[in-house]
Amino acid sequence: MNTIVKPASYSEQNVQVFVFKTNLISAKDIWRISPVMGETPGILKWNVDQHDIDNVLRIETAWLMPEDIIRLVTAVGYLCEELPD
């Protein structure tokens, strides 16, 4: 697994929000990804909307890219694809 490193140009003013379609449908699924989300540098806030048809995962980050999030979630065994704006 690649290590995620905070870039030298990091600034809290550059926080971005990414949204992803997932198959995180139960509390157990969310519990399984919680350690990954909590331990990953760069994830400032995250949540899953289980009431949305796409089970949307919302991530606030200042330096991670969508590919980083997709790699993290799929490594735990779940579907994750970026939703367009």
PyMOL Python script that loads the backbone (N, CA, C, O; Angstrom):
from pymol import cmd

cmd.read_pdbstr("""\
ATOM      1  N   MET A   1       0.845  -1.181   0.000  1.00  0.00           N
ATOM      2  CA  MET A   1       0.000   0.000   0.000  1.00  0.00           C
ATOM      3  C   MET A   1       0.885   1.237   0.000  1.00  0.00           C
ATOM      4  O   MET A   1       1.897   1.282   0.699  1.00  0.00           O
ATOM      5  N   ASN A   2       0.504   2.237  -0.782  1.00  0.00           N
ATOM      6  CA  ASN A   2       1.269   3.474  -0.831  1.00  0.00           C
ATOM      7  C   ASN A   2       1.017   4.293   0.417  1.00  0.00           C
ATOM      8  O   ASN A   2      -0.093   4.315   0.949  1.00  0.00           O
ATOM      9  N   THR A   3       2.052   4.960   0.875  1.00  0.00           N
ATOM     10  CA  THR A   3       1.919   5.848   2.021  1.00  0.00           C
ATOM     11  C   THR A   3       1.448   7.203   1.532  1.00  0.00           C
ATOM     12  O   THR A   3       1.934   7.708   0.520  1.00  0.00           O
ATOM     13  N   ILE A   4       0.510   7.789   2.243  1.00  0.00           N
ATOM     14  CA  ILE A   4       0.010   9.113   1.890  1.00  0.00           C
ATOM     15  C   ILE A   4       0.759  10.124   2.730  1.00  0.00           C
ATOM     16  O   ILE A   4       0.767  10.045   3.959  1.00  0.00           O
ATOM     17  N   VAL A   5       1.391  11.083   2.056  1.00  0.00           N
ATOM     18  CA  VAL A   5       2.219  12.066   2.733  1.00  0.00           C
ATOM     19  C   VAL A   5       1.647  13.461   2.484  1.00  0.00           C
ATOM     20  O   VAL A   5       1.263  13.800   1.365  1.00  0.00           O
ATOM     21  N   LYS A   6       1.598  14.251   3.538  1.00  0.00           N
ATOM     22  CA  LYS A   6       1.108  15.618   3.416  1.00  0.00           C
ATOM     23  C   LYS A   6       2.094  16.436   2.587  1.00  0.00           C
ATOM     24  O   LYS A   6       3.277  16.476   2.923  1.00  0.00           O
ATOM     25  N   PRO A   7       1.643  17.093   1.511  1.00  0.00           N
ATOM     26  CA  PRO A   7       2.549  17.886   0.690  1.00  0.00           C
ATOM     27  C   PRO A   7       3.002  19.149   1.413  1.00  0.00           C
ATOM     28  O   PRO A   7       2.321  19.653   2.306  1.00  0.00           O
ATOM     29  N   ALA A   8       4.158  19.645   1.010  1.00  0.00           N
ATOM     30  CA  ALA A   8       4.706  20.849   1.624  1.00  0.00           C
ATOM     31  C   ALA A   8       3.800  22.052   1.408  1.00  0.00           C
ATOM     32  O   ALA A   8       3.827  22.994   2.200  1.00  0.00           O
ATOM     33  N   SER A   9       2.999  22.036   0.351  1.00  0.00           N
ATOM     34  CA  SER A   9       2.140  23.164   0.028  1.00  0.00           C
ATOM     35  C   SER A   9       0.790  23.106   0.739  1.00  0.00           C
ATOM     36  O   SER A   9      -0.112  23.870   0.397  1.00  0.00           O
ATOM     37  N   TYR A  10       0.634  22.222   1.713  1.00  0.00           N
ATOM     38  CA  TYR A  10      -0.634  22.063   2.439  1.00  0.00           C
ATOM     39  C   TYR A  10      -1.085  23.372   3.075  1.00  0.00           C
ATOM     40  O   TYR A  10      -0.281  24.103   3.653  1.00  0.00           O
ATOM     41  N   SER A  11      -2.370  23.657   2.962  1.00  0.00           N
ATOM     42  CA  SER A  11      -2.971  24.818   3.605  1.00  0.00           C
ATOM     43  C   SER A  11      -4.406  24.480   3.971  1.00  0.00           C
ATOM     44  O   SER A  11      -5.136  23.918   3.155  1.00  0.00           O
ATOM     45  N   GLU A  12      -4.818  24.811   5.182  1.00  0.00           N
ATOM     46  CA  GLU A  12      -6.184  24.520   5.594  1.00  0.00           C
ATOM     47  C   GLU A  12      -7.209  25.332   4.796  1.00  0.00           C
ATOM     48  O   GLU A  12      -8.397  25.009   4.813  1.00  0.00           O
ATOM     49  N   GLN A  13      -6.768  26.368   4.106  1.00  0.00           N
ATOM     50  CA  GLN A  13      -7.670  27.149   3.275  1.00  0.00           C
ATOM     51  C   GLN A  13      -8.053  26.395   2.000  1.00  0.00           C
ATOM     52  O   GLN A  13      -8.997  26.792   1.316  1.00  0.00           O
ATOM     53  N   ASN A  14      -7.346  25.328   1.671  1.00  0.00           N
ATOM     54  CA  ASN A  14      -7.584  24.596   0.431  1.00  0.00           C
ATOM     55  C   ASN A  14      -8.417  23.334   0.645  1.00  0.00           C
ATOM     56  O   ASN A  14      -8.272  22.372  -0.110  1.00  0.00           O
ATOM     57  N   VAL A  15      -9.272  23.315   1.640  1.00  0.00           N
ATOM     58  CA  VAL A  15     -10.076  22.132   1.912  1.00  0.00           C
ATOM     59  C   VAL A  15     -11.053  21.903   0.767  1.00  0.00           C
ATOM     60  O   VAL A  15     -11.747  22.816   0.318  1.00  0.00           O
ATOM     61  N   GLN A  16     -11.087  20.647   0.305  1.00  0.00           N
ATOM     62  CA  GLN A  16     -11.994  20.249  -0.759  1.00  0.00           C
ATOM     63  C   GLN A  16     -12.948  19.192  -0.225  1.00  0.00           C
ATOM     64  O   GLN A  16     -12.626  18.476   0.724  1.00  0.00           O
ATOM     65  N   VAL A  17     -14.117  19.098  -0.836  1.00  0.00           N
ATOM     66  CA  VAL A  17     -15.089  18.077  -0.484  1.00  0.00           C
ATOM     67  C   VAL A  17     -15.278  17.179  -1.699  1.00  0.00           C
ATOM     68  O   VAL A  17     -15.559  17.655  -2.799  1.00  0.00           O
ATOM     69  N   PHE A  18     -15.121  15.879  -1.489  1.00  0.00           N
ATOM     70  CA  PHE A  18     -15.344  14.900  -2.540  1.00  0.00           C
ATOM     71  C   PHE A  18     -16.498  14.000  -2.107  1.00  0.00           C
ATOM     72  O   PHE A  18     -16.653  13.696  -0.925  1.00  0.00           O
ATOM     73  N   VAL A  19     -17.300  13.581  -3.077  1.00  0.00           N
ATOM     74  CA  VAL A  19     -18.396  12.659  -2.789  1.00  0.00           C
ATOM     75  C   VAL A  19     -18.264  11.427  -3.678  1.00  0.00           C
ATOM     76  O   VAL A  19     -17.882  11.513  -4.845  1.00  0.00           O
ATOM     77  N   PHE A  20     -18.590  10.280  -3.090  1.00  0.00           N
ATOM     78  CA  PHE A  20     -18.410   9.002  -3.758  1.00  0.00           C
ATOM     79  C   PHE A  20     -19.651   8.138  -3.603  1.00  0.00           C
ATOM     80  O   PHE A  20     -20.307   8.147  -2.562  1.00  0.00           O
ATOM     81  N   LYS A  21     -19.956   7.404  -4.639  1.00  0.00           N
ATOM     82  CA  LYS A  21     -20.985   6.373  -4.582  1.00  0.00           C
ATOM     83  C   LYS A  21     -20.321   5.141  -3.976  1.00  0.00           C
ATOM     84  O   LYS A  21     -19.218   4.765  -4.373  1.00  0.00           O
ATOM     85  N   THR A  22     -20.999   4.510  -3.007  1.00  0.00           N
ATOM     86  CA  THR A  22     -20.428   3.326  -2.353  1.00  0.00           C
ATOM     87  C   THR A  22     -21.493   2.251  -2.167  1.00  0.00           C
ATOM     88  O   THR A  22     -22.671   2.446  -2.469  1.00  0.00           O
ATOM     89  N   ASN A  23     -21.040   1.120  -1.665  1.00  0.00           N
ATOM     90  CA  ASN A  23     -21.971   0.073  -1.241  1.00  0.00           C
ATOM     91  C   ASN A  23     -21.895  -0.115   0.278  1.00  0.00           C
ATOM     92  O   ASN A  23     -22.052  -1.227   0.783  1.00  0.00           O
ATOM     93  N   LEU A  24     -21.656   0.972   0.990  1.00  0.00           N
ATOM     94  CA  LEU A  24     -21.635   0.983   2.455  1.00  0.00           C
ATOM     95  C   LEU A  24     -23.077   1.120   2.931  1.00  0.00           C
ATOM     96  O   LEU A  24     -23.586   2.230   3.083  1.00  0.00           O
ATOM     97  N   ILE A  25     -23.737  -0.030   3.167  1.00  0.00           N
ATOM     98  CA  ILE A  25     -25.174   0.019   3.432  1.00  0.00           C
ATOM     99  C   ILE A  25     -25.559  -0.201   4.895  1.00  0.00           C
ATOM    100  O   ILE A  25     -26.686   0.098   5.289  1.00  0.00           O
ATOM    101  N   SER A  26     -24.647  -0.712   5.688  1.00  0.00           N
ATOM    102  CA  SER A  26     -25.009  -1.008   7.078  1.00  0.00           C
ATOM    103  C   SER A  26     -24.037  -0.346   8.052  1.00  0.00           C
ATOM    104  O   SER A  26     -22.965   0.124   7.673  1.00  0.00           O
ATOM    105  N   ALA A  27     -24.442  -0.327   9.300  1.00  0.00           N
ATOM    106  CA  ALA A  27     -23.568   0.200  10.354  1.00  0.00           C
ATOM    107  C   ALA A  27     -22.289  -0.627  10.432  1.00  0.00           C
ATOM    108  O   ALA A  27     -21.223  -0.086  10.728  1.00  0.00           O
ATOM    109  N   LYS A  28     -22.382  -1.926  10.172  1.00  0.00           N
ATOM    110  CA  LYS A  28     -21.195  -2.789  10.189  1.00  0.00           C
ATOM    111  C   LYS A  28     -20.212  -2.383   9.092  1.00  0.00           C
ATOM    112  O   LYS A  28     -19.001  -2.382   9.316  1.00  0.00           O
ATOM    113  N   ASP A  29     -20.722  -2.039   7.914  1.00  0.00           N
ATOM    114  CA  ASP A  29     -19.854  -1.587   6.825  1.00  0.00           C
ATOM    115  C   ASP A  29     -19.116  -0.310   7.221  1.00  0.00           C
ATOM    116  O   ASP A  29     -17.913  -0.180   6.998  1.00  0.00           O
ATOM    117  N   ILE A  30     -19.843   0.612   7.804  1.00  0.00           N
ATOM    118  CA  ILE A  30     -19.225   1.871   8.221  1.00  0.00           C
ATOM    119  C   ILE A  30     -18.222   1.626   9.335  1.00  0.00           C
ATOM    120  O   ILE A  30     -17.158   2.246   9.358  1.00  0.00           O
ATOM    121  N   TRP A  31     -18.541   0.742  10.248  1.00  0.00           N
ATOM    122  CA  TRP A  31     -17.614   0.376  11.326  1.00  0.00           C
ATOM    123  C   TRP A  31     -16.320  -0.200  10.744  1.00  0.00           C
ATOM    124  O   TRP A  31     -15.234   0.071  11.257  1.00  0.00           O
ATOM    125  N   ARG A  32     -16.435  -0.993   9.674  1.00  0.00           N
ATOM    126  CA  ARG A  32     -15.250  -1.611   9.064  1.00  0.00           C
ATOM    127  C   ARG A  32     -14.327  -0.591   8.400  1.00  0.00           C
ATOM    128  O   ARG A  32     -13.112  -0.791   8.382  1.00  0.00           O
ATOM    129  N   ILE A  33     -14.872   0.493   7.857  1.00  0.00           N
ATOM    130  CA  ILE A  33     -13.998   1.482   7.226  1.00  0.00           C
ATOM    131  C   ILE A  33     -13.554   2.587   8.186  1.00  0.00           C
ATOM    132  O   ILE A  33     -12.653   3.360   7.862  1.00  0.00           O
ATOM    133  N   SER A  34     -14.175   2.668   9.355  1.00  0.00           N
ATOM    134  CA  SER A  34     -13.845   3.721  10.320  1.00  0.00           C
ATOM    135  C   SER A  34     -12.366   3.804  10.668  1.00  0.00           C
ATOM    136  O   SER A  34     -11.819   4.907  10.675  1.00  0.00           O
ATOM    137  N   PRO A  35     -11.686   2.687  10.959  1.00  0.00           N
ATOM    138  CA  PRO A  35     -10.259   2.796  11.275  1.00  0.00           C
ATOM    139  C   PRO A  35      -9.450   3.380  10.121  1.00  0.00           C
ATOM    140  O   PRO A  35      -8.535   4.172  10.344  1.00  0.00           O
ATOM    141  N   VAL A  36      -9.775   3.002   8.911  1.00  0.00           N
ATOM    142  CA  VAL A  36      -9.048   3.514   7.742  1.00  0.00           C
ATOM    143  C   VAL A  36      -9.268   5.018   7.599  1.00  0.00           C
ATOM    144  O   VAL A  36      -8.324   5.774   7.370  1.00  0.00           O
ATOM    145  N   MET A  37     -10.514   5.440   7.736  1.00  0.00           N
ATOM    146  CA  MET A  37     -10.823   6.868   7.604  1.00  0.00           C
ATOM    147  C   MET A  37     -10.188   7.676   8.733  1.00  0.00           C
ATOM    148  O   MET A  37      -9.679   8.773   8.505  1.00  0.00           O
ATOM    149  N   GLY A  38     -10.217   7.136   9.942  1.00  0.00           N
ATOM    150  CA  GLY A  38      -9.690   7.850  11.093  1.00  0.00           C
ATOM    151  C   GLY A  38      -8.180   7.917  11.145  1.00  0.00           C
ATOM    152  O   GLY A  38      -7.623   8.853  11.717  1.00  0.00           O
ATOM    153  N   GLU A  39      -7.509   6.941  10.558  1.00  0.00           N
ATOM    154  CA  GLU A  39      -6.048   6.878  10.624  1.00  0.00           C
ATOM    155  C   GLU A  39      -5.351   7.441   9.394  1.00  0.00           C
ATOM    156  O   GLU A  39      -4.123   7.516   9.362  1.00  0.00           O
ATOM    157  N   THR A  40      -6.100   7.829   8.399  1.00  0.00           N
ATOM    158  CA  THR A  40      -5.494   8.330   7.168  1.00  0.00           C
ATOM    159  C   THR A  40      -5.220   9.821   7.278  1.00  0.00           C
ATOM    160  O   THR A  40      -6.142  10.621   7.428  1.00  0.00           O
ATOM    161  N   PRO A  41      -3.931  10.192   7.201  1.00  0.00           N
ATOM    162  CA  PRO A  41      -3.614  11.625   7.215  1.00  0.00           C
ATOM    163  C   PRO A  41      -4.298  12.301   6.029  1.00  0.00           C
ATOM    164  O   PRO A  41      -4.303  11.768   4.920  1.00  0.00           O
ATOM    165  N   GLY A  42      -4.855  13.442   6.264  1.00  0.00           N
ATOM    166  CA  GLY A  42      -5.486  14.183   5.182  1.00  0.00           C
ATOM    167  C   GLY A  42      -6.994  14.110   5.187  1.00  0.00           C
ATOM    168  O   GLY A  42      -7.645  14.967   4.590  1.00  0.00           O
ATOM    169  N   ILE A  43      -7.577  13.115   5.842  1.00  0.00           N
ATOM    170  CA  ILE A  43      -9.032  13.069   5.956  1.00  0.00           C
ATOM    171  C   ILE A  43      -9.413  13.895   7.181  1.00  0.00           C
ATOM    172  O   ILE A  43      -9.172  13.496   8.320  1.00  0.00           O
ATOM    173  N   LEU A  44     -10.006  15.042   6.923  1.00  0.00           N
ATOM    174  CA  LEU A  44     -10.363  15.950   8.008  1.00  0.00           C
ATOM    175  C   LEU A  44     -11.721  15.591   8.609  1.00  0.00           C
ATOM    176  O   LEU A  44     -11.893  15.607   9.828  1.00  0.00           O
ATOM    177  N   LYS A  45     -12.680  15.270   7.746  1.00  0.00           N
ATOM    178  CA  LYS A  45     -14.017  14.841   8.174  1.00  0.00           C
ATOM    179  C   LYS A  45     -14.534  13.865   7.130  1.00  0.00           C
ATOM    180  O   LYS A  45     -14.168  13.926   5.956  1.00  0.00           O
ATOM    181  N   TRP A  46     -15.400  12.958   7.589  1.00  0.00           N
ATOM    182  CA  TRP A  46     -16.034  12.034   6.650  1.00  0.00           C
ATOM    183  C   TRP A  46     -17.368  11.574   7.213  1.00  0.00           C
ATOM    184  O   TRP A  46     -17.573  11.558   8.427  1.00  0.00           O
ATOM    185  N   ASN A  47     -18.274  11.200   6.315  1.00  0.00           N
ATOM    186  CA  ASN A  47     -19.533  10.602   6.737  1.00  0.00           C
ATOM    187  C   ASN A  47     -20.146   9.842   5.569  1.00  0.00           C
ATOM    188  O   ASN A  47     -19.775  10.034   4.411  1.00  0.00           O
ATOM    189  N   VAL A  48     -21.091   8.976   5.905  1.00  0.00           N
ATOM    190  CA  VAL A  48     -21.805   8.192   4.905  1.00  0.00           C
ATOM    191  C   VAL A  48     -23.289   8.455   5.071  1.00  0.00           C
ATOM    192  O   VAL A  48     -23.826   8.368   6.175  1.00  0.00           O
ATOM    193  N   ASP A  49     -23.948   8.778   3.968  1.00  0.00           N
ATOM    194  CA  ASP A  49     -25.398   8.985   3.971  1.00  0.00           C
ATOM    195  C   ASP A  49     -26.058   7.687   3.525  1.00  0.00           C
ATOM    196  O   ASP A  49     -26.184   7.426   2.329  1.00  0.00           O
ATOM    197  N   GLN A  50     -26.478   6.874   4.492  1.00  0.00           N
ATOM    198  CA  GLN A  50     -27.092   5.582   4.187  1.00  0.00           C
ATOM    199  C   GLN A  50     -28.515   5.728   3.660  1.00  0.00           C
ATOM    200  O   GLN A  50     -29.087   4.756   3.167  1.00  0.00           O
ATOM    201  N   HIS A  51     -29.091   6.908   3.753  1.00  0.00           N
ATOM    202  CA  HIS A  51     -30.449   7.135   3.271  1.00  0.00           C
ATOM    203  C   HIS A  51     -30.466   7.541   1.804  1.00  0.00           C
ATOM    204  O   HIS A  51     -31.525   7.572   1.178  1.00  0.00           O
ATOM    205  N   ASP A  52     -29.296   7.851   1.254  1.00  0.00           N
ATOM    206  CA  ASP A  52     -29.181   8.190  -0.156  1.00  0.00           C
ATOM    207  C   ASP A  52     -29.082   6.906  -0.974  1.00  0.00           C
ATOM    208  O   ASP A  52     -28.471   5.935  -0.525  1.00  0.00           O
ATOM    209  N   ILE A  53     -29.664   6.887  -2.145  1.00  0.00           N
ATOM    210  CA  ILE A  53     -29.641   5.680  -2.986  1.00  0.00           C
ATOM    211  C   ILE A  53     -28.212   5.257  -3.347  1.00  0.00           C
ATOM    212  O   ILE A  53     -27.954   4.077  -3.583  1.00  0.00           O
ATOM    213  N   ASP A  54     -27.286   6.223  -3.388  1.00  0.00           N
ATOM    214  CA  ASP A  54     -25.892   5.929  -3.725  1.00  0.00           C
ATOM    215  C   ASP A  54     -25.015   5.693  -2.498  1.00  0.00           C
ATOM    216  O   ASP A  54     -23.802   5.525  -2.631  1.00  0.00           O
ATOM    217  N   ASN A  55     -25.613   5.679  -1.303  1.00  0.00           N
ATOM    218  CA  ASN A  55     -24.834   5.508  -0.058  1.00  0.00           C
ATOM    219  C   ASN A  55     -23.586   6.392  -0.097  1.00  0.00           C
ATOM    220  O   ASN A  55     -22.455   5.911  -0.029  1.00  0.00           O
ATOM    221  N   VAL A  56     -23.825   7.673  -0.208  1.00  0.00           N
ATOM    222  CA  VAL A  56     -22.772   8.645  -0.475  1.00  0.00           C
ATOM    223  C   VAL A  56     -21.776   8.749   0.684  1.00  0.00           C
ATOM    224  O   VAL A  56     -22.146   8.939   1.842  1.00  0.00           O
ATOM    225  N   LEU A  57     -20.507   8.617   0.323  1.00  0.00           N
ATOM    226  CA  LEU A  57     -19.392   8.868   1.234  1.00  0.00           C
ATOM    227  C   LEU A  57     -18.903  10.278   0.932  1.00  0.00           C
ATOM    228  O   LEU A  57     -18.538  10.586  -0.203  1.00  0.00           O
ATOM    229  N   ARG A  58     -18.897  11.127   1.947  1.00  0.00           N
ATOM    230  CA  ARG A  58     -18.460  12.524   1.797  1.00  0.00           C
ATOM    231  C   ARG A  58     -17.165  12.697   2.572  1.00  0.00           C
ATOM    232  O   ARG A  58     -17.094  12.382   3.760  1.00  0.00           O
ATOM    233  N   ILE A  59     -16.151  13.196   1.898  1.00  0.00           N
ATOM    234  CA  ILE A  59     -14.827  13.376   2.491  1.00  0.00           C
ATOM    235  C   ILE A  59     -14.409  14.839   2.392  1.00  0.00           C
ATOM    236  O   ILE A  59     -14.514  15.446   1.326  1.00  0.00           O
ATOM    237  N   GLU A  60     -13.935  15.409   3.503  1.00  0.00           N
ATOM    238  CA  GLU A  60     -13.303  16.727   3.488  1.00  0.00           C
ATOM    239  C   GLU A  60     -11.810  16.503   3.636  1.00  0.00           C
ATOM    240  O   GLU A  60     -11.361  15.825   4.561  1.00  0.00           O
ATOM    241  N   THR A  61     -11.045  17.078   2.719  1.00  0.00           N
ATOM    242  CA  THR A  61      -9.599  16.888   2.721  1.00  0.00           C
ATOM    243  C   THR A  61      -8.901  18.127   2.180  1.00  0.00           C
ATOM    244  O   THR A  61      -9.485  18.895   1.415  1.00  0.00           O
ATOM    245  N   ALA A  62      -7.664  18.314   2.574  1.00  0.00           N
ATOM    246  CA  ALA A  62      -6.886  19.443   2.078  1.00  0.00           C
ATOM    247  C   ALA A  62      -5.839  19.018   1.053  1.00  0.00           C
ATOM    248  O   ALA A  62      -5.302  19.854   0.327  1.00  0.00           O
ATOM    249  N   TRP A  63      -5.549  17.719   0.994  1.00  0.00           N
ATOM    250  CA  TRP A  63      -4.529  17.332   0.020  1.00  0.00           C
ATOM    251  C   TRP A  63      -4.748  15.985  -0.655  1.00  0.00           C
ATOM    252  O   TRP A  63      -4.058  15.676  -1.626  1.00  0.00           O
ATOM    253  N   LEU A  64      -5.664  15.193  -0.185  1.00  0.00           N
ATOM    254  CA  LEU A  64      -5.895  13.911  -0.840  1.00  0.00           C
ATOM    255  C   LEU A  64      -6.628  14.104  -2.160  1.00  0.00           C
ATOM    256  O   LEU A  64      -7.358  15.077  -2.347  1.00  0.00           O
ATOM    257  N   MET A  65      -6.421  13.173  -3.056  1.00  0.00           N
ATOM    258  CA  MET A  65      -7.092  13.178  -4.345  1.00  0.00           C
ATOM    259  C   MET A  65      -8.170  12.094  -4.329  1.00  0.00           C
ATOM    260  O   MET A  65      -8.091  11.167  -3.523  1.00  0.00           O
ATOM    261  N   PRO A  66      -9.169  12.190  -5.197  1.00  0.00           N
ATOM    262  CA  PRO A  66     -10.214  11.165  -5.240  1.00  0.00           C
ATOM    263  C   PRO A  66      -9.654   9.750  -5.395  1.00  0.00           C
ATOM    264  O   PRO A  66     -10.180   8.806  -4.805  1.00  0.00           O
ATOM    265  N   GLU A  67      -8.595   9.602  -6.183  1.00  0.00           N
ATOM    266  CA  GLU A  67      -7.987   8.280  -6.372  1.00  0.00           C
ATOM    267  C   GLU A  67      -7.484   7.693  -5.054  1.00  0.00           C
ATOM    268  O   GLU A  67      -7.547   6.480  -4.851  1.00  0.00           O
ATOM    269  N   ASP A  68      -6.989   8.542  -4.165  1.00  0.00           N
ATOM    270  CA  ASP A  68      -6.508   8.084  -2.857  1.00  0.00           C
ATOM    271  C   ASP A  68      -7.662   7.483  -2.050  1.00  0.00           C
ATOM    272  O   ASP A  68      -7.519   6.421  -1.445  1.00  0.00           O
ATOM    273  N   ILE A  69      -8.795   8.167  -2.046  1.00  0.00           N
ATOM    274  CA  ILE A  69      -9.964   7.697  -1.298  1.00  0.00           C
ATOM    275  C   ILE A  69     -10.483   6.395  -1.895  1.00  0.00           C
ATOM    276  O   ILE A  69     -10.789   5.451  -1.167  1.00  0.00           O
ATOM    277  N   ILE A  70     -10.582   6.348  -3.202  1.00  0.00           N
ATOM    278  CA  ILE A  70     -11.054   5.136  -3.877  1.00  0.00           C
ATOM    279  C   ILE A  70     -10.157   3.959  -3.526  1.00  0.00           C
ATOM    280  O   ILE A  70     -10.647   2.867  -3.237  1.00  0.00           O
ATOM    281  N   ARG A  71      -8.868   4.171  -3.549  1.00  0.00           N
ATOM    282  CA  ARG A  71      -7.909   3.105  -3.214  1.00  0.00           C
ATOM    283  C   ARG A  71      -8.097   2.641  -1.767  1.00  0.00           C
ATOM    284  O   ARG A  71      -8.056   1.441  -1.496  1.00  0.00           O
ATOM    285  N   LEU A  72      -8.299   3.566  -0.847  1.00  0.00           N
ATOM    286  CA  LEU A  72      -8.483   3.212   0.565  1.00  0.00           C
ATOM    287  C   LEU A  72      -9.746   2.375   0.776  1.00  0.00           C
ATOM    288  O   LEU A  72      -9.707   1.345   1.450  1.00  0.00           O
ATOM    289  N   VAL A  73     -10.858   2.816   0.203  1.00  0.00           N
ATOM    290  CA  VAL A  73     -12.134   2.135   0.419  1.00  0.00           C
ATOM    291  C   VAL A  73     -12.153   0.774  -0.275  1.00  0.00           C
ATOM    292  O   VAL A  73     -12.630  -0.204   0.300  1.00  0.00           O
ATOM    293  N   THR A  74     -11.642   0.703  -1.493  1.00  0.00           N
ATOM    294  CA  THR A  74     -11.645  -0.580  -2.203  1.00  0.00           C
ATOM    295  C   THR A  74     -10.682  -1.577  -1.561  1.00  0.00           C
ATOM    296  O   THR A  74     -10.891  -2.787  -1.660  1.00  0.00           O
ATOM    297  N   ALA A  75      -9.636  -1.088  -0.907  1.00  0.00           N
ATOM    298  CA  ALA A  75      -8.697  -1.987  -0.217  1.00  0.00           C
ATOM    299  C   ALA A  75      -9.374  -2.704   0.949  1.00  0.00           C
ATOM    300  O   ALA A  75      -8.949  -3.792   1.338  1.00  0.00           O
ATOM    301  N   VAL A  76     -10.421  -2.105   1.507  1.00  0.00           N
ATOM    302  CA  VAL A  76     -11.169  -2.719   2.601  1.00  0.00           C
ATOM    303  C   VAL A  76     -12.265  -3.641   2.049  1.00  0.00           C
ATOM    304  O   VAL A  76     -12.895  -4.387   2.799  1.00  0.00           O
ATOM    305  N   GLY A  77     -12.482  -3.581   0.729  1.00  0.00           N
ATOM    306  CA  GLY A  77     -13.411  -4.507   0.095  1.00  0.00           C
ATOM    307  C   GLY A  77     -14.744  -3.907  -0.330  1.00  0.00           C
ATOM    308  O   GLY A  77     -15.705  -4.641  -0.560  1.00  0.00           O
ATOM    309  N   TYR A  78     -14.816  -2.588  -0.437  1.00  0.00           N
ATOM    310  CA  TYR A  78     -16.063  -1.931  -0.810  1.00  0.00           C
ATOM    311  C   TYR A  78     -15.942  -1.216  -2.143  1.00  0.00           C
ATOM    312  O   TYR A  78     -14.849  -0.854  -2.579  1.00  0.00           O
ATOM    313  N   LEU A  79     -17.087  -1.020  -2.778  1.00  0.00           N
ATOM    314  CA  LEU A  79     -17.183  -0.260  -4.006  1.00  0.00           C
ATOM    315  C   LEU A  79     -17.053   1.219  -3.675  1.00  0.00           C
ATOM    316  O   LEU A  79     -17.588   1.683  -2.667  1.00  0.00           O
ATOM    317  N   CYS A  80     -16.348   1.957  -4.515  1.00  0.00           N
ATOM    318  CA  CYS A  80     -16.209   3.391  -4.316  1.00  0.00           C
ATOM    319  C   CYS A  80     -15.903   4.031  -5.657  1.00  0.00           C
ATOM    320  O   CYS A  80     -14.897   3.713  -6.291  1.00  0.00           O
ATOM    321  N   GLU A  81     -16.777   4.936  -6.087  1.00  0.00           N
ATOM    322  CA  GLU A  81     -16.520   5.669  -7.324  1.00  0.00           C
ATOM    323  C   GLU A  81     -16.941   7.123  -7.135  1.00  0.00           C
ATOM    324  O   GLU A  81     -17.960   7.412  -6.507  1.00  0.00           O
ATOM    325  N   GLU A  82     -16.149   8.021  -7.681  1.00  0.00           N
ATOM    326  CA  GLU A  82     -16.417   9.439  -7.497  1.00  0.00           C
ATOM    327  C   GLU A  82     -17.698   9.825  -8.226  1.00  0.00           C
ATOM    328  O   GLU A  82     -17.951   9.389  -9.349  1.00  0.00           O
ATOM    329  N   LEU A  83     -18.500  10.655  -7.559  1.00  0.00           N
ATOM    330  CA  LEU A  83     -19.698  11.211  -8.176  1.00  0.00           C
ATOM    331  C   LEU A  83     -19.352  12.564  -8.793  1.00  0.00           C
ATOM    332  O   LEU A  83     -18.617  13.348  -8.193  1.00  0.00           O
ATOM    333  N   PRO A  84     -19.877  12.840  -9.983  1.00  0.00           N
ATOM    334  CA  PRO A  84     -19.608  14.140 -10.599  1.00  0.00           C
ATOM    335  C   PRO A  84     -20.288  15.260  -9.825  1.00  0.00           C
ATOM    336  O   PRO A  84     -21.241  15.022  -9.083  1.00  0.00           O
ATOM    337  N   ASP A  85     -19.799  16.473  -9.999  1.00  0.00           N
ATOM    338  CA  ASP A  85     -20.372  17.650  -9.322  1.00  0.00           C
ATOM    339  C   ASP A  85     -21.812  17.868  -9.686  1.00  0.00           C
ATOM    340  O   ASP A  85     -22.435  18.813  -9.202  1.00  0.00           O
TER     341      ASP A  85
END
""", "prot")
cmd.dss("prot")
cmd.show_as("cartoon", "prot")
cmd.util.cbc("prot")
cmd.orient("prot")
